[in-house]
Amino acid sequence: MSDPAAPPRYRIRIVFGPEEMIGPGKAELLERIANTGSIAAAGREMGMSYKRAWQLVETLNAMFREPLVRSSRGGARGGGAVVTEAGQAVLAEYRALETRAESAGAPHVRRLQAMMREGPEET
Amino acid sequence: MSDPAAPPRYRIRIVFGPEEMIGPGKAELLERIANTGSIAAAGREMGMSYKRAWQLVETLNAMFREPLVRSSRGGARGGGAVVTEAGQAVLAEYRALETRAESAGAPHVRRLQAMMREGPEET
């Protein structure tokens, strides 16, 4: 079922400690919060419960010295959230890490692909 | 709770297609099969059910042109499993990819760490 035209995707998680990790899910959540201005909306776009999205934001804020997301519940516009400068810096480092890791890994991925069955499989 | 002495660990999963991915779990399973000569024992060491370990092996064997693990159920020694040359090649590529990706990502990981809270946290 693999699309030979689609390049492989990397999912890279960095585990700093038992409760401290950053990976594709948290990075995507930060990006979507930055775009929507809302933790709830960002979570919804990812098929995540409101509670889960908040928990991830709290985990991220607890991991770093400065909060990555600042939010206000309630208010005229029903509350909102912004990704702080620290949040943008963390996101940028993670995305840069992905890019560098992917290009470093490319020769190995190509050799793995060369060993794989070709074409779509009927199932 | 992070141990400042412990270097961060990477968990890298390569997604080739909807059913075709390779990551730390499958790599570790291959290694443990090579060491124990048994799919069941390898799975057990990883806290995995017998069924789950077999499913992962079947998935791996279906992904690649040549089987990565050859097994015989039953027999005098109660069956056994070997990691084939193709399996060893896949494992070596994945481990090499990890090493390259980690060293490429290191400057970014250091900058992420510099933004993190320091020292163990009481919780």
gemmi code that builds the backbone of each chain (N, CA, C; Angstrom):
import gemmi

chains = {
    "A": [
        ("MET", (0.807, -1.204, 0.000), (0.000, 0.000, 0.000), (0.846, 1.262, 0.000)),
        ("SER", (2.193, 1.113, -0.098), (2.989, 2.333, -0.046), (2.949, 3.026, -1.402)),
        ("ASP", (2.891, 4.329, -1.361), (2.905, 5.114, -2.585), (4.359, 5.369, -2.935)),
        ("PRO", (4.836, 4.779, -4.048), (6.260, 4.898, -4.356), (6.665, 6.354, -4.598)),
        ("ALA", (5.687, 7.213, -4.913), (6.004, 8.617, -5.152), (6.150, 9.397, -3.842)),
        ("ALA", (5.504, 8.939, -2.792), (5.530, 9.685, -1.525), (6.829, 9.401, -0.795)),
        ("PRO", (7.580, 10.436, -0.430), (8.813, 10.174, 0.304), (8.466, 9.694, 1.712)),
        ("PRO", (9.332, 8.883, 2.294), (9.071, 8.417, 3.653), (9.031, 9.603, 4.614)),
        ("ARG", (8.225, 9.497, 5.630), (8.176, 10.535, 6.650), (8.921, 10.061, 7.888)),
        ("TYR", (9.583, 10.986, 8.547), (10.265, 10.684, 9.802), (9.383, 11.138, 10.952)),
        ("ARG", (9.340, 10.351, 11.980), (8.730, 10.806, 13.232), (9.813, 10.707, 14.295)),
        ("ILE", (10.279, 11.859, 14.756), (11.427, 11.892, 15.669), (10.980, 12.418, 17.025)),
        ("ARG", (11.187, 11.610, 18.029), (10.860, 12.031, 19.397), (12.157, 12.103, 20.192)),
        ("ILE", (12.360, 13.219, 20.888), (13.544, 13.341, 21.739), (13.089, 13.162, 23.181)),
        ("VAL", (13.697, 12.193, 23.839), (13.328, 11.877, 25.218), (14.407, 12.430, 26.137)),
        ("PHE", (14.077, 13.523, 26.820), (15.028, 14.167, 27.730), (14.972, 13.539, 29.126)),
        ("GLY", (13.824, 13.047, 29.474), (13.629, 12.425, 30.778), (12.293, 11.728, 30.780)),
        ("PRO", (11.964, 11.062, 31.878), (10.746, 10.242, 31.901), (9.475, 11.032, 31.561)),
        ("GLU", (9.445, 12.297, 31.918), (8.254, 13.101, 31.645), (8.553, 14.187, 30.624)),
        ("GLU", (9.750, 14.169, 30.098), (10.166, 15.283, 29.252), (10.524, 14.794, 27.866)),
        ("MET", (9.570, 14.946, 26.953), (9.884, 14.564, 25.581), (9.219, 15.535, 24.628)),
        ("ILE", (9.842, 15.615, 23.470), (9.218, 16.443, 22.449), (9.253, 15.683, 21.137)),
        ("GLY", (8.112, 15.715, 20.438), (8.008, 14.960, 19.209), (7.017, 15.619, 18.269)),
        ("PRO", (6.607, 14.870, 17.238), (5.765, 15.464, 16.196), (4.427, 15.995, 16.715)),
        ("GLY", (3.854, 15.333, 17.707), (2.548, 15.765, 18.206), (2.601, 17.120, 18.890)),
        ("LYS", (3.573, 17.282, 19.795), (3.682, 18.565, 20.496), (4.073, 19.681, 19.525)),
        ("ALA", (4.945, 19.361, 18.579), (5.344, 20.387, 17.607), (4.131, 20.833, 16.789)),
        ("GLU", (3.349, 19.878, 16.341), (2.167, 20.223, 15.538), (1.169, 21.026, 16.377)),
        ("LEU", (1.012, 20.646, 17.627), (0.086, 21.390, 18.495), (0.535, 22.847, 18.636)),
        ("LEU", (1.826, 23.061, 18.881), (2.337, 24.442, 18.982), (2.047, 25.221, 17.699)),
        ("GLU", (2.301, 24.593, 16.568), (2.053, 25.275, 15.292), (0.584, 25.649, 15.124)),
        ("ARG", (-0.271, 24.720, 15.489), (-1.696, 24.980, 15.303), (-2.215, 26.006, 16.314)),
        ("ILE", (-1.631, 26.039, 17.504), (-2.015, 27.091, 18.458), (-1.601, 28.446, 17.897)),
        ("ALA", (-0.386, 28.503, 17.350), (0.077, 29.763, 16.756), (-0.863, 30.214, 15.634)),
        ("ASN", (-1.353, 29.254, 14.854), (-2.219, 29.606, 13.722), (-3.646, 29.953, 14.114)),
        ("THR", (-4.167, 29.238, 15.114), (-5.580, 29.442, 15.452), (-5.769, 30.403, 16.616)),
        ("GLY", (-4.709, 30.603, 17.427), (-4.860, 31.426, 18.625), (-5.711, 30.766, 19.695)),
        ("SER", (-5.828, 29.444, 19.610), (-6.694, 28.749, 20.571), (-6.214, 27.322, 20.787)),
        ("ILE", (-6.070, 26.943, 22.066), (-5.653, 25.573, 22.397), (-6.746, 24.585, 21.995)),
        ("ALA", (-7.992, 24.966, 22.264), (-9.117, 24.069, 21.951), (-9.210, 23.829, 20.441)),
        ("ALA", (-9.091, 24.924, 19.672), (-9.204, 24.787, 18.209), (-8.040, 23.974, 17.651)),
        ("ALA", (-6.841, 24.220, 18.184), (-5.658, 23.473, 17.732), (-5.844, 21.987, 18.006)),
        ("GLY", (-6.294, 21.658, 19.221), (-6.530, 20.265, 19.571), (-7.595, 19.640, 18.672)),
        ("ARG", (-8.663, 20.393, 18.444), (-9.767, 19.898, 17.614), (-9.266, 19.544, 16.218)),
        ("GLU", (-8.434, 20.400, 15.655), (-7.888, 20.130, 14.323), (-7.086, 18.830, 14.288)),
        ("MET", (-6.546, 18.449, 15.458), (-5.752, 17.225, 15.521), (-6.569, 16.035, 16.037)),
        ("GLY", (-7.863, 16.222, 16.196), (-8.709, 15.128, 16.689), (-8.450, 14.799, 18.148)),
        ("MET", (-8.070, 15.816, 18.899), (-7.651, 15.635, 20.290), (-8.722, 16.247, 21.200)),
        ("SER", (-8.931, 15.647, 22.346), (-9.895, 16.251, 23.270), (-9.314, 17.552, 23.825)),
        ("TYR", (-10.227, 18.415, 24.252), (-9.861, 19.667, 24.899), (-8.907, 19.403, 26.071)),
        ("LYS", (-9.257, 18.398, 26.854), (-8.462, 18.084, 28.039), (-7.040, 17.652, 27.656)),
        ("ARG", (-6.961, 16.821, 26.643), (-5.667, 16.318, 26.200), (-4.772, 17.460, 25.683)),
        ("ALA", (-5.372, 18.353, 24.907), (-4.611, 19.483, 24.365), (-4.081, 20.354, 25.514)),
        ("TRP", (-4.907, 20.601, 26.514), (-4.464, 21.382, 27.671), (-3.355, 20.687, 28.438)),
        ("GLN", (-3.498, 19.376, 28.576), (-2.456, 18.626, 29.306), (-1.112, 18.732, 28.592)),
        ("LEU", (-1.147, 18.637, 27.267), (0.108, 18.721, 26.515), (0.731, 20.108, 26.680)),
        ("VAL", (-0.098, 21.135, 26.655), (0.418, 22.496, 26.841), (1.014, 22.643, 28.248)),
        ("GLU", (0.336, 22.080, 29.231), (0.877, 22.175, 30.594), (2.203, 21.425, 30.715)),
        ("THR", (2.284, 20.282, 30.070), (3.537, 19.517, 30.089), (4.656, 20.320, 29.438)),
        ("LEU", (4.364, 20.908, 28.306), (5.375, 21.717, 27.615), (5.792, 22.903, 28.479)),
        ("ASN", (4.830, 23.587, 29.052), (5.164, 24.756, 29.879), (5.989, 24.362, 31.100)),
        ("ALA", (5.747, 23.155, 31.624), (6.498, 22.709, 32.803), (7.921, 22.281, 32.441)),
        ("MET", (8.130, 21.864, 31.197), (9.439, 21.368, 30.772), (10.462, 22.483, 30.617)),
        ("PHE", (9.977, 23.643, 30.182), (10.900, 24.716, 29.820), (10.873, 25.828, 30.861)),
        ("ARG", (11.939, 26.582, 30.893), (12.068, 27.637, 31.885), (11.005, 28.697, 31.729)),
        ("GLU", (10.757, 29.067, 30.474), (9.701, 30.036, 30.206), (8.519, 29.305, 29.576)),
        ("PRO", (7.319, 29.797, 29.810), (6.163, 29.132, 29.190), (6.226, 29.217, 27.667)),
        ("LEU", (5.804, 28.171, 27.013), (5.797, 28.172, 25.548), (4.462, 28.701, 25.008)),
        ("VAL", (3.433, 28.553, 25.830), (2.097, 29.010, 25.439), (1.519, 29.807, 26.603)),
        ("ARG", (0.975, 30.974, 26.284), (0.273, 31.776, 27.287), (-1.195, 31.806, 26.903)),
        ("SER", (-2.053, 31.564, 27.890), (-3.473, 31.503, 27.547), (-4.293, 32.279, 28.554)),
        ("SER", (-5.415, 32.757, 28.096), (-6.374, 33.386, 29.004), (-7.704, 32.694, 28.784)),
        ("ARG", (-8.211, 32.129, 29.847), (-9.540, 31.502, 29.746), (-10.588, 32.607, 29.857)),
        ("GLY", (-11.678, 32.428, 29.200), (-12.806, 33.374, 29.305), (-12.484, 34.697, 28.635)),
        ("GLY", (-13.127, 35.763, 29.060), (-12.920, 37.068, 28.423), (-13.886, 37.239, 27.263)),
        ("ALA", (-13.834, 38.432, 26.686), (-14.806, 38.785, 25.645), (-14.784, 37.794, 24.479)),
        ("ARG", (-13.564, 37.403, 24.051), (-13.454, 36.514, 22.884), (-13.402, 35.042, 23.292)),
        ("GLY", (-13.805, 34.756, 24.520), (-13.842, 33.357, 24.959), (-12.465, 32.793, 25.219)),
        ("GLY", (-11.497, 33.671, 25.536), (-10.154, 33.192, 25.848), (-9.358, 32.992, 24.588)),
        ("GLY", (-8.045, 32.983, 24.754), (-7.205, 32.799, 23.581), (-5.848, 32.332, 24.042)),
        ("ALA", (-5.019, 31.954, 23.102), (-3.696, 31.459, 23.454), (-2.688, 31.964, 22.438)),
        ("VAL", (-1.504, 32.263, 22.928), (-0.430, 32.654, 22.020), (0.804, 31.797, 22.283)),
        ("VAL", (1.525, 31.522, 21.227), (2.816, 30.854, 21.364), (3.837, 31.955, 21.635)),
        ("THR", (4.538, 31.832, 22.757), (5.505, 32.855, 23.162), (6.768, 32.799, 22.293)),
        ("GLU", (7.652, 33.759, 22.524), (8.947, 33.712, 21.822), (9.700, 32.428, 22.148)),
        ("ALA", (9.649, 32.023, 23.417), (10.297, 30.764, 23.802), (9.657, 29.600, 23.043)),
        ("GLY", (8.353, 29.627, 22.925), (7.639, 28.577, 22.192), (8.053, 28.534, 20.734)),
        ("GLN", (8.179, 29.716, 20.140), (8.603, 29.768, 18.736), (10.039, 29.265, 18.580)),
        ("ALA", (10.866, 29.571, 19.572), (12.265, 29.120, 19.512), (12.345, 27.595, 19.624)),
        ("VAL", (11.560, 27.022, 20.531), (11.553, 25.562, 20.701), (11.058, 24.889, 19.422)),
        ("LEU", (9.992, 25.416, 18.875), (9.446, 24.861, 17.639), (10.471, 24.938, 16.503)),
        ("ALA", (11.142, 26.072, 16.397), (12.133, 26.234, 15.329), (13.286, 25.243, 15.493)),
        ("GLU", (13.734, 25.040, 16.735), (14.827, 24.068, 16.956), (14.371, 22.662, 16.586)),
        ("TYR", (13.165, 22.313, 16.979), (12.675, 20.967, 16.662), (12.554, 20.770, 15.148)),
        ("ARG", (12.016, 21.751, 14.448), (11.865, 21.626, 12.992), (13.232, 21.577, 12.300)),
        ("ALA", (14.181, 22.354, 12.818), (15.530, 22.335, 12.238), (16.189, 20.978, 12.488)),
        ("LEU", (15.969, 20.449, 13.689), (16.498, 19.134, 14.018), (15.922, 18.084, 13.057)),
        ("GLU", (14.642, 18.138, 12.814), (14.019, 17.187, 11.881), (14.678, 17.257, 10.508)),
        ("THR", (14.842, 18.488, 10.018), (15.401, 18.671, 8.679), (16.818, 18.104, 8.595)),
        ("ARG", (17.642, 18.419, 9.606), (19.021, 17.940, 9.609), (19.081, 16.419, 9.750)),
        ("ALA", (18.240, 15.888, 10.629), (18.250, 14.442, 10.855), (17.791, 13.718, 9.590)),
        ("GLU", (16.800, 14.267, 8.917), (16.292, 13.618, 7.709), (17.337, 13.601, 6.618)),
        ("SER", (18.066, 14.705, 6.471), (19.031, 14.670, 5.378), (20.222, 13.794, 5.746)),
        ("ALA", (20.570, 13.734, 7.034), (21.642, 12.817, 7.449), (21.226, 11.356, 7.259)),
        ("GLY", (19.955, 11.080, 7.461), (19.490, 9.693, 7.376), (19.164, 9.234, 5.960)),
        ("ALA", (19.108, 10.181, 5.025), (18.603, 9.868, 3.678), (19.284, 8.674, 2.989)),
        ("PRO", (20.610, 8.569, 3.040), (21.226, 7.420, 2.358), (20.755, 6.084, 2.935)),
        ("HIS", (20.545, 6.054, 4.242), (20.095, 4.811, 4.884), (18.644, 4.507, 4.512)),
        ("VAL", (17.831, 5.552, 4.461), (16.434, 5.357, 4.064), (16.360, 4.840, 2.630)),
        ("ARG", (17.217, 5.385, 1.763), (17.216, 4.903, 0.377), (17.603, 3.424, 0.316)),
        ("ARG", (18.580, 3.033, 1.124), (18.976, 1.622, 1.092), (17.887, 0.721, 1.691)),
        ("LEU", (17.192, 1.219, 2.704), (16.064, 0.444, 3.246), (14.977, 0.292, 2.173)),
        ("GLN", (14.687, 1.397, 1.487), (13.654, 1.331, 0.445), (14.019, 0.356, -0.658)),
        ("ALA", (15.310, 0.302, -0.978), (15.757, -0.601, -2.042), (15.535, -2.062, -1.656)),
        ("MET", (15.457, -2.328, -0.350), (15.226, -3.710, 0.094), (13.737, -4.031, 0.240)),
        ("MET", (12.911, -2.994, 0.131), (11.483, -3.198, 0.358), (10.786, -3.739, -0.882)),
        ("ARG", (9.678, -4.390, -0.645), (8.824, -4.806, -1.755), (8.393, -3.578, -2.524)),
        ("GLU", (8.294, -3.759, -3.851), (7.930, -2.585, -4.639), (6.459, -2.555, -4.971)),
        ("GLY", (5.980, -1.354, -5.244), (4.615, -1.181, -5.749), (3.565, -1.445, -4.687)),
        ("PRO", (2.352, -1.021, -4.997), (1.266, -1.204, -4.043), (0.909, -2.674, -3.936)),
        ("GLU", (0.580, -3.079, -2.748), (0.187, -4.460, -2.543), (-1.323, -4.541, -2.435)),
        ("GLU", (-1.856, -5.617, -2.984), (-3.297, -5.855, -2.852), (-3.540, -6.496, -1.501)),
        ("THR", (-4.462, -5.933, -0.770), (-4.843, -6.600, 0.487), (-6.326, -6.424, 0.719)),
    ],
    "B": [
        ("MET", (12.410, 15.769, 36.821), (12.827, 14.387, 37.010), (13.905, 13.966, 36.013)),
        ("SER", (14.376, 14.905, 35.181), (15.368, 14.478, 34.210), (16.731, 14.380, 34.877)),
        ("ASP", (17.453, 13.383, 34.477), (18.804, 13.207, 34.984), (19.731, 14.016, 34.091)),
        ("PRO", (20.323, 15.081, 34.645), (21.126, 15.957, 33.793), (22.332, 15.230, 33.198)),
        ("ALA", (22.727, 14.110, 33.825), (23.877, 13.368, 33.316), (23.488, 12.474, 32.132)),
        ("ALA", (22.223, 12.076, 32.082), (21.801, 11.154, 31.018), (21.575, 11.929, 29.730)),
        ("PRO", (22.229, 11.502, 28.645), (21.999, 12.216, 27.390), (20.581, 11.922, 26.892)),
        ("PRO", (19.986, 12.858, 26.173), (18.649, 12.602, 25.648), (18.669, 11.415, 24.688)),
        ("ARG", (17.603, 10.676, 24.653), (17.490, 9.560, 23.718), (16.595, 9.972, 22.554)),
        ("TYR", (16.938, 9.475, 21.375), (16.103, 9.711, 20.200), (15.248, 8.479, 19.955)),
        ("ARG", (14.026, 8.705, 19.589), (13.202, 7.598, 19.077), (12.765, 8.001, 17.664)),
        ("ILE", (13.329, 7.303, 16.694), (13.117, 7.670, 15.298), (12.312, 6.588, 14.591)),
        ("ARG", (11.188, 6.988, 14.041), (10.355, 6.050, 13.275), (10.295, 6.549, 11.835)),
        ("ILE", (10.557, 5.643, 10.908), (10.452, 6.003, 9.492), (9.161, 5.393, 8.951)),
        ("VAL", (8.324, 6.270, 8.427), (7.019, 5.831, 7.919), (7.097, 5.798, 6.394)),
        ("PHE", (7.151, 4.581, 5.846), (7.250, 4.418, 4.390), (5.860, 4.404, 3.758)),
        ("GLY", (4.902, 3.948, 4.493), (3.539, 3.860, 3.992), (2.627, 3.570, 5.165)),
        ("PRO", (1.328, 3.497, 4.902), (0.364, 3.342, 6.005), (0.627, 2.097, 6.869)),
        ("GLU", (1.145, 1.047, 6.244), (1.387, -0.176, 7.013), (2.873, -0.472, 7.129)),
        ("GLU", (3.683, 0.454, 6.626), (5.115, 0.150, 6.514), (5.932, 1.158, 7.284)),
        ("MET", (6.308, 0.772, 8.483), (7.156, 1.669, 9.246), (8.187, 0.861, 10.007)),
        ("ILE", (9.295, 1.533, 10.297), (10.307, 0.873, 11.122), (10.770, 1.870, 12.162)),
        ("GLY", (10.874, 1.380, 13.389), (11.242, 2.257, 14.487), (11.956, 1.467, 15.574)),
        ("PRO", (12.098, 2.081, 16.741), (12.884, 1.469, 17.805), (12.361, 0.106, 18.268)),
        ("GLY", (11.038, -0.077, 18.238), (10.472, -1.338, 18.716), (10.835, -2.508, 17.816)),
        ("LYS", (10.646, -2.322, 16.510), (10.966, -3.412, 15.589), (12.470, -3.684, 15.561)),
        ("ALA", (13.263, -2.625, 15.662), (14.716, -2.810, 15.670), (15.140, -3.624, 16.900)),
        ("GLU", (14.585, -3.257, 18.041), (14.936, -3.979, 19.271), (14.469, -5.437, 19.198)),
        ("LEU", (13.294, -5.641, 18.633), (12.800, -7.020, 18.503), (13.746, -7.850, 17.629)),
        ("LEU", (14.176, -7.291, 16.500), (15.119, -8.022, 15.633), (16.400, -8.361, 16.397)),
        ("GLU", (16.905, -7.399, 17.137), (18.135, -7.631, 17.907), (17.960, -8.760, 18.933)),
        ("ARG", (16.830, -8.707, 19.593), (16.609, -9.710, 20.634), (16.332, -11.095, 20.051)),
        ("ILE", (15.716, -11.130, 18.864), (15.537, -12.428, 18.194), (16.912, -12.987, 17.818)),
        ("ALA", (17.778, -12.113, 17.297), (19.132, -12.562, 16.939), (19.863, -13.110, 18.173)),
        ("ASN", (19.652, -12.466, 19.313), (20.356, -12.884, 20.535), (19.777, -14.126, 21.191)),
        ("THR", (18.456, -14.250, 21.136), (17.831, -15.368, 21.861), (17.521, -16.544, 20.948)),
        ("GLY", (17.451, -16.309, 19.637), (17.045, -17.380, 18.724), (15.580, -17.748, 18.859)),
        ("SER", (14.793, -16.848, 19.408), (13.373, -17.162, 19.642), (12.522, -15.899, 19.605)),
        ("ILE", (11.450, -15.934, 18.820), (10.534, -14.795, 18.746), (9.820, -14.613, 20.095)),
        ("ALA", (9.405, -15.747, 20.674), (8.682, -15.667, 21.952), (9.564, -15.074, 23.043)),
        ("ALA", (10.810, -15.549, 23.128), (11.723, -15.061, 24.172), (12.045, -13.581, 23.957)),
        ("ALA", (12.249, -13.199, 22.697), (12.547, -11.796, 22.393), (11.381, -10.910, 22.818)),
        ("GLY", (10.171, -11.334, 22.464), (8.987, -10.567, 22.847), (8.850, -10.480, 24.364)),
        ("ARG", (9.079, -11.613, 25.024), (8.965, -11.661, 26.485), (9.912, -10.655, 27.121)),
        ("GLU", (11.139, -10.601, 26.634), (12.121, -9.647, 27.186), (11.638, -8.204, 27.055)),
        ("MET", (10.779, -7.968, 26.052), (10.276, -6.611, 25.840), (8.897, -6.398, 26.459)),
        ("GLY", (8.424, -7.383, 27.220), (7.114, -7.246, 27.852), (5.971, -7.308, 26.855)),
        ("MET", (6.193, -8.057, 25.780), (5.249, -8.118, 24.665), (4.599, -9.494, 24.654)),
        ("SER", (3.341, -9.565, 24.251), (2.706, -10.875, 24.153), (3.320, -11.634, 22.977)),
        ("TYR", (3.214, -12.968, 23.074), (3.662, -13.858, 22.010), (3.015, -13.461, 20.693)),
        ("LYS", (1.713, -13.177, 20.749), (0.950, -12.837, 19.545), (1.474, -11.541, 18.920)),
        ("ARG", (1.703, -10.565, 19.757), (2.194, -9.264, 19.286), (3.568, -9.386, 18.618)),
        ("ALA", (4.453, -10.177, 19.262), (5.800, -10.358, 18.705), (5.711, -11.030, 17.327)),
        ("TRP", (4.855, -12.036, 17.210), (4.672, -12.697, 15.912), (4.115, -11.754, 14.868)),
        ("GLN", (3.153, -10.933, 15.285), (2.560, -9.974, 14.336), (3.602, -9.011, 13.807)),
        ("LEU", (4.474, -8.535, 14.695), (5.513, -7.604, 14.261), (6.465, -8.281, 13.278)),
        ("VAL", (6.811, -9.524, 13.562), (7.688, -10.260, 12.651), (7.005, -10.438, 11.299)),
        ("GLU", (5.731, -10.765, 11.315), (5.005, -10.939, 10.044), (4.942, -9.623, 9.264)),
        ("THR", (4.721, -8.540, 9.982), (4.694, -7.223, 9.332), (6.045, -6.924, 8.692)),
        ("LEU", (7.116, -7.168, 9.440), (8.465, -6.931, 8.902), (8.720, -7.806, 7.681)),
        ("ASN", (8.381, -9.073, 7.778), (8.625, -9.978, 6.649), (7.813, -9.569, 5.418)),
        ("ALA", (6.629, -9.001, 5.631), (5.792, -8.587, 4.499), (6.296, -7.294, 3.850)),
        ("MET", (7.004, -6.483, 4.641), (7.476, -5.190, 4.135), (8.633, -5.324, 3.160)),
        ("PHE", (9.469, -6.332, 3.411), (10.711, -6.430, 2.648), (10.642, -7.586, 1.646)),
        ("ARG", (11.449, -7.478, 0.624), (11.437, -8.478, -0.438), (11.829, -9.847, 0.085)),
        ("GLU", (12.834, -9.862, 0.947), (13.244, -11.132, 1.548), (12.830, -11.127, 3.010)),
        ("PRO", (12.524, -12.292, 3.556), (12.145, -12.316, 4.979), (13.301, -11.857, 5.864)),
        ("LEU", (12.972, -11.148, 6.920), (14.007, -10.694, 7.858), (14.226, -11.715, 8.970)),
        ("VAL", (13.191, -12.505, 9.227), (13.269, -13.532, 10.276), (12.722, -14.821, 9.686)),
        ("ARG", (13.471, -15.899, 9.914), (12.986, -17.219, 9.516), (12.747, -18.015, 10.786)),
        ("SER", (11.597, -18.651, 10.836), (11.281, -19.365, 12.071), (10.737, -20.739, 11.756)),
        ("SER", (10.963, -21.648, 12.680), (10.352, -22.970, 12.586), (9.593, -23.201, 13.873)),
        ("ARG", (8.307, -23.429, 13.736), (7.514, -23.761, 14.934), (7.742, -25.227, 15.247)),
        ("GLY", (7.707, -25.567, 16.502), (7.811, -26.958, 16.923), (9.199, -27.525, 16.686)),
        ("GLY", (9.320, -28.817, 16.534), (10.614, -29.461, 16.352), (11.215, -29.815, 17.709)),
        ("ALA", (12.352, -30.454, 17.649), (12.962, -30.999, 18.869), (13.209, -29.912, 19.921)),
        ("ARG", (13.707, -28.752, 19.452), (14.030, -27.689, 20.407), (12.872, -26.719, 20.611)),
        ("GLY", (11.667, -27.140, 20.159), (10.490, -26.295, 20.374), (10.468, -25.104, 19.441)),
        ("GLY", (11.124, -25.241, 18.282), (11.107, -24.147, 17.311), (12.169, -23.131, 17.624)),
        ("GLY", (12.500, -22.365, 16.605), (13.521, -21.334, 16.813), (13.393, -20.326, 15.714)),
        ("ALA", (14.144, -19.254, 15.857), (14.069, -18.203, 14.853), (15.453, -17.637, 14.615)),
        ("VAL", (15.717, -17.298, 13.375), (16.981, -16.623, 13.058), (16.713, -15.341, 12.288)),
        ("VAL", (17.562, -14.376, 12.523), (17.526, -13.150, 11.737), (18.370, -13.408, 10.498)),
        ("THR", (17.757, -13.251, 9.340), (18.440, -13.546, 8.065), (19.474, -12.456, 7.746)),
        ("GLU", (20.214, -12.684, 6.665), (21.149, -11.643, 6.208), (20.413, -10.345, 5.888)),
        ("ALA", (19.234, -10.490, 5.250), (18.430, -9.296, 4.944), (18.031, -8.595, 6.251)),
        ("GLY", (17.673, -9.376, 7.244), (17.288, -8.800, 8.534), (18.445, -8.061, 9.179)),
        ("GLN", (19.625, -8.668, 9.084), (20.808, -8.003, 9.662), (21.130, -6.713, 8.908)),
        ("ALA", (20.909, -6.747, 7.588), (21.182, -5.542, 6.787), (20.199, -4.423, 7.152)),
        ("VAL", (18.928, -4.776, 7.303), (17.914, -3.775, 7.669), (18.240, -3.175, 9.039)),
        ("LEU", (18.573, -4.051, 9.972), (18.904, -3.577, 11.317), (20.124, -2.654, 11.284)),
        ("ALA", (21.136, -3.034, 10.520), (22.351, -2.206, 10.445), (22.040, -0.839, 9.833)),
        ("GLU", (21.194, -0.808, 8.801), (20.840, 0.486, 8.196), (20.079, 1.352, 9.199)),
        ("TYR", (19.164, 0.743, 9.918), (18.384, 1.523, 10.882), (19.298, 2.080, 11.989)),
        ("ARG", (20.185, 1.249, 12.492), (21.084, 1.724, 13.565), (22.023, 2.820, 13.042)),
        ("ALA", (22.494, 2.663, 11.822), (23.381, 3.683, 11.241), (22.608, 4.985, 11.048)),
        ("LEU", (21.359, 4.865, 10.602), (20.506, 6.039, 10.438), (20.341, 6.762, 11.782)),
        ("GLU", (20.103, 6.002, 12.829), (19.954, 6.612, 14.150), (21.203, 7.405, 14.540)),
        ("THR", (22.356, 6.771, 14.358), (23.620, 7.395, 14.736), (23.845, 8.699, 13.973)),
        ("ARG", (23.627, 8.655, 12.650), (23.814, 9.844, 11.814), (22.816, 10.938, 12.184)),
        ("ALA", (21.557, 10.535, 12.373), (20.515, 11.517, 12.678), (20.801, 12.167, 14.035)),
        ("GLU", (21.262, 11.371, 14.991), (21.542, 11.911, 16.318), (22.675, 12.905, 16.281)),
        ("SER", (23.715, 12.583, 15.504), (24.812, 13.550, 15.529), (24.446, 14.801, 14.741)),
        ("ALA", (23.630, 14.647, 13.694), (23.171, 15.837, 12.958), (22.267, 16.710, 13.833)),
        ("GLY", (21.493, 16.068, 14.693), (20.538, 16.820, 15.515), (21.137, 17.404, 16.782)),
        ("ALA", (22.353, 16.979, 17.130), (22.929, 17.324, 18.435), (22.942, 18.830, 18.760)),
        ("PRO", (23.318, 19.703, 17.819), (23.330, 21.132, 18.174), (21.932, 21.626, 18.571)),
        ("HIS", (20.913, 21.114, 17.902), (19.547, 21.539, 18.210), (19.101, 20.992, 19.564)),
        ("VAL", (19.487, 19.760, 19.839), (19.140, 19.177, 21.138), (19.821, 19.958, 22.258)),
        ("ARG", (21.071, 20.354, 22.024), (21.754, 21.150, 23.051), (21.033, 22.471, 23.290)),
        ("ARG", (20.571, 23.098, 22.214), (19.859, 24.372, 22.396), (18.507, 24.175, 23.068)),
        ("LEU", (17.854, 23.071, 22.759), (16.594, 22.782, 23.466), (16.857, 22.567, 24.955)),
        ("GLN", (17.913, 21.800, 25.238), (18.248, 21.553, 26.649), (18.559, 22.836, 27.399)),
        ("ALA", (19.207, 23.762, 26.714), (19.577, 25.027, 27.357), (18.332, 25.835, 27.738)),
        ("MET", (17.221, 25.574, 27.051), (15.983, 26.293, 27.368), (15.144, 25.577, 28.422)),
        ("MET", (15.560, 24.352, 28.756), (14.760, 23.565, 29.687), (15.060, 23.931, 31.131)),
        ("ARG", (14.097, 23.639, 31.983), (14.320, 23.804, 33.415), (15.473, 22.914, 33.817)),
        ("GLU", (16.251, 23.401, 34.771), (17.414, 22.600, 35.151), (17.141, 21.774, 36.388)),
        ("GLY", (17.928, 20.718, 36.520), (17.920, 19.923, 37.736), (16.635, 19.121, 37.885)),
        ("PRO", (16.681, 18.156, 38.791), (15.520, 17.314, 39.016), (14.409, 18.118, 39.665)),
        ("GLU", (13.198, 17.806, 39.276), (12.067, 18.485, 39.879), (11.418, 17.575, 40.894)),
        ("GLU", (10.956, 18.176, 41.962), (10.229, 17.417, 42.971), (8.774, 17.311, 42.511)),
        ("THR", (8.275, 16.120, 42.435), (6.839, 15.958, 42.179), (6.324, 14.746, 42.911)),
    ],
}
model = gemmi.Model(1)
for chain_id, residues in chains.items():
    chain = gemmi.Chain(chain_id)
    for i, (resn, *xyz) in enumerate(residues, 1):
        res = gemmi.Residue()
        res.name, res.seqid = resn, gemmi.SeqId(i, " ")
        for name, pos in zip(("N", "CA", "C"), xyz):
            atom = gemmi.Atom()
            atom.name, atom.element = name, gemmi.Element(name[0])
            atom.pos, atom.b_iso = gemmi.Position(*pos), 0.0
            res.add_atom(atom)
        chain.add_residue(res)
    model.add_chain(chain)
structure = gemmi.Structure()
structure.add_model(model)
structure.setup_entities()
